[in-house]
Amino acid sequence: MFINKMGYYHIEYGINNQDFGFEIPGFKCVVDGCSGVKHSEVGAKLFCRKLEKALVSGEGFSYPLIDSIFKDLIDFIGGDSKDLLDYLSFTILLLEERETEFRFFVSGDGILIKESPDHKIMIEDINHSEYPAYFIYRFIDPEMVSPHLLENSRFQESVFPKTEFKTIGVSTDGLRYLFQLEEEEQAVFKNLLIQRKEFPIKRFINKHHKVFQDDTSFVF
């Protein structure tokens, strides 16, 4: 189930939806373009299409694959470091499901949605630094990036055994606004997740559209 909703702030100020993602057998992915640059939604969508195509072809996820995709996008976009930041500043969250475990990869920030075997939903905010560290930082002039952000731009990896989790989803950080709602409303949302109710979930976000200020995209 892939949900992609534009945030209230983006609607009010005429900013494009900068999230994107996909779901294919064995993989879930979401990306979140930086709202502080001009065209991050373009690079985010191009990256997703290239990654999805590679995974569908059976290439398998690897860090060399990500490097290769970024190098292709850099060649396509051209320009200087500022141009690359404008188009390729986005966070990446990817979940790979294997026979006995879930493998989670993240560059930047975002949210994990975990479902236990007894159908309890846990929503975990993943934030490795005050500001998102984008993977593109590894390809631009290092003088334009702080050493801390450059270090954090590499992928962080976690492994979750299937004995502890029924399923795991990935979300952009727009879902953090759920925590501003009353606990009863949060419980309603979690119940909709458990039931995989796609359209009621979208209506729930619409109902609380002024709370969900940022674009919200997740695969669960």
Secondary structure, 3 states (H helix, E strand, C coil): CEEEECCHHHHHCCCCCCEEEEEECCEEEEEEECCCCCCHHHHHHHHHHHHHHHHHCCCCCCHHHHHHHHHHHHHHHCCCHHHHHHHHCEEEEEEEECCCEEEEEEECCEEEEEECCCCCEEEEEECCCCCCCCHHHHHCCHHHCCHHHHHHCCCEEEEEECCCCCEEEEECHHHHHHHHCCHHHHHHHHHHHHCCCHHHHHHHHHHCCCCCCCCEEEEC
